[in-house]
């Protein structure tokens, strides 16, 4: 089949799935994009090819795989809702996009006030996906969450700290003592205990034991930063470049979150490690 025809058929299938999953009386939360800059918006990124979890992801999006007793995506939604963020946009792509709408609907069952959807036509990196949320979130503050990141503790303290921050960005760090594991993560180089000097992606010699997790906070200037990015060596727009833009201008703050953090999309072993932890200990626990 001609590639262009196949691509168009996939898009039509996604649209058909989305239409079939809509409730008989669709909520305005699905279609209304009225801006409210005073409310912190949440953006959940659930795209990508999931290649590191093949063959599990040959039949579904990785964020729909189970973590203990429910789909992975529900933990990210829960993390934001428990933190007080209830205006949320979900960004996904690929051939299984309609399944998210089938699962989440208008978000009411999950405690979401307003739920929006965006479709990433082709994998282009985290920053490329975030750019799709500009119309939804511009004018105010945004928390971005990678949907394969699972936290033991609530993100509410981080949300509250960012609400009080005058301007700039904020990242959530997790201490990781395994040197080899740090070499596969984004790692913060710290100046004492107060400032981040830079963030290094997959360093051969990690500058600290503090990994940058998949929870990021940005003020409205992020929408000016994204268009200035250049693709990395793998042809994607990298979120680390966004974060380092703020670091270089002294506008980056951070929190070190206690408790477990895991990236369930990092590898098959990491996926099952997160499963085992959540089965025994749960996730998004509020103190």
N, C-alpha and C positions, 0 to 999 in steps of 0.2 A: 504494500500500500504506500502511496506517495506520502512522505513525512508531513507535508502541510495538511493533507486531507485527514491523516490520522490525528494530528493535533487539534484540528477543528472538531472532529468527532468527539474527542475527549472533552473539549470545552462544552459541547452540546450536552454530553452525558452529565457533566457537573451541574449545568443549569437545570437539567431535567430533575436531577436528584434534589437540588435545592428547592425547586418548585413543589415537588412531591412531598417534601418534608415540612413545608410551611403549614401551620395550623389553619383551620378554616377561617378564623378571624385573626389574621396576623397582628401581633402587637406593633404599635408604632416604634417600640424599641428596636425592631429589626430594620426599619426603613427610615427612621427619622434621624437626621444629623444636625439637630439644633445644638449650637455650641453653648457651653456653660463653662467659661474659663475659671470660675471660682471652685470648681470641683476637680480634684485630681483624677485623671483618667488612667485606666489600666490598659496596657497592650500586651496580649498573650501571643507569643510567636510559636506556631505549631506547624511550620512548613518543613522544608528539607526533604531529602530522598531517604534518609534513614539507612544509608549504606552500611554503617557500622553495626547495624542490627540485622543484616541479611542472614538467613532467609526469612526471618520473622516478618520483615517489612515488604516482602514481595506481594503480600495480599492485603496490606492495610497501612495506613499512616502510623508511624511509631508512637505518636501521642495517643493513639487509640488502643495500644496494647495494654493489658492489665498490669496494674501494680497492686498486689494483694487482691482486694475484692472489688476493685472498680477501675475504670479506664484512667490511664495516666493523666489525661488532660484535666480530670476533675480535681486533682490535687493543686494544680496551678490556679484554677478558678477559685478553689477554696482558700488558697493562700491570700489572694487579693481581697476576697469578700471578708474574710476574718480580720484583715488589716484595715477595713473600712473603705475599700475601693470598690464601688459597685457600678460604675460606668465603664464598660469593658469592650474592647474590640479584639476579636480573635482573627489572626491572620494565618492562613494556611494555603496549600496549593496541591498540585498533583491530581490524581484521579479519584481520590477518596474524600474530596472536600465536602461533598453533600452529607457525609456521615456525621460530621460535626454538628450540622444543623439538626439532623435527625436525633442526635444525642442531647444537645443543649437546648434546642428550641429557642424561645425568647429569653431564656436564662432565669425565669422566675423561680423555677424549682431549686436553683442553685443559689438563690439569694441575690441575684444580679438585678439592679434597677433598670439598666438599659444595656442591651447587648447588640453589638454590631459585628459584621463580618466583612473581611476583605480577602481577595484572592491574589496570590502571588503567581504570575503566569509561568515563571521559570526560576529555579534556584539562583539567587544572586547574592547571598550572604545575609547576615542578621540586619546590618544597617540598611540594606536594600529593602528588606521586608518592612522595617520600621518606617521607611519613607511613605509607605502606603497608608499610614495612620495620620498623616498630617492634617487632613481635613477634619478628622474626628477629634484630634487632640490639640491642634494649634491654639495658641493664645493662653495656655495654662501650663500646668505641670503634669508630667507623665511618669508613670512607673512601668517599666518594660520587664516582662518575665518570660524566660525561655521555659516552655511547657514541659521539658524533660528534666528540669531541675526540681528536686524534692528537698524540702527543709523540715527538720524535726521541730523547730521552734517557729513561732509566729513572726511574720514580717512587720507587724504593727509598730514596734519601736522604731524601725527604719523609716516607715511612712511618716510617723509623727516627727521624727528628727528632720526629715526633708521638708516637711511643711513649715518648720521653723527656720530653715536655712534661707539666707537672704537671696541667694542666686546660685546658678551653676548646676553641678551634677553630684551624684552620690552613687557609690557602689557598695556592695555587700561582700565582705571578705570572710573566708573560712580557713582556719589553720589546718594545714596538711603537712604532716611530718614525714611522709613517704617521698623521698627525693626523686625517685624514678617517676612517680605519679605527677609530681609538680612539673616535670619536663614535658608533660602533655597538656598543660593547662595555661591559662593566663595568670601571671604572677605579679603582685604589686611590689615595687621597690619602695621602701619606706624611709623617710627622713625622721629618725626617732620614732615616736608613736603618734605623731600629729599630722603628718602630710605624706601624700603619695608623690614620689618624684617621677615615676613613670610606670607603665604597665607593659610587661614583656610577655609576648605570646610564645608559648612552647619553648622556654629558654633551655639551653644546654646546661647552663649554670644558674639555677634559680636564685634571684637576689633576696628572697625571703621565704618564709614558710606560709605565706598568706596568698591563697588562691582567690581569684576574682570569680565569684559565682555568677549565675545567670539572672541576677536581679539588678536592674539599673534604673536610676532616677535622673530625669532631665528637666530643666526649665525650658521656656519657650524658644531659647536660642538654638536648640538642637535642630530645628527645621531649617536654620541657616547653615548649620555645619554639614548636614548630610549631602547637599548638592556639591560641596567642595571636595568630597572624598574621591580618591583614585582607587581603581581596583587593585587588589593585592596580586601576588604572584599566582594565586589560584583563580584569579579572575572574579573575585567577589569583593563587595564593600564590607569592610571589617568593623565590627563594633569596638574593637580595641583602638582603632584610629579615632573614633568618636570620643572615647574616654580619654585618650591622650591629648586630644584637643583641649579639653577642659583642664587636664593636669598641667599642661604647659602654660596655661593662663592663671594658675592658682585658684581655680574654681571647682576643684574636685574634693569632696569630703568622703568619708567612708565609715562604715560600721563593721565590727567584727561580730558575727552572729555565733552565739554559743550553740552547741549541739551538732547533730549530724547534718551534713549536706552531701547530696549525691547527684551526679548527672547520669540519669538512667539511659541516656542515648549515647554514652561514651563508648561502650563496648558491650558484648553479651555478658561478660563477667560483671561489669558495673550494673547492668540491668538487673541481674539476679541478686546482686548485693543490696541494691535499693529495695527490691521486693522483700528480701528477708528482713531488712531493718523495719520497713513499714508494717509488715505482718506482726512483728513482735512489739514495736514501740509506737506505731502510729506516725502521724505527720501534722505539721502546722499547729502544734500545741501552744495554747496561750497560757502564760504564767499566772 
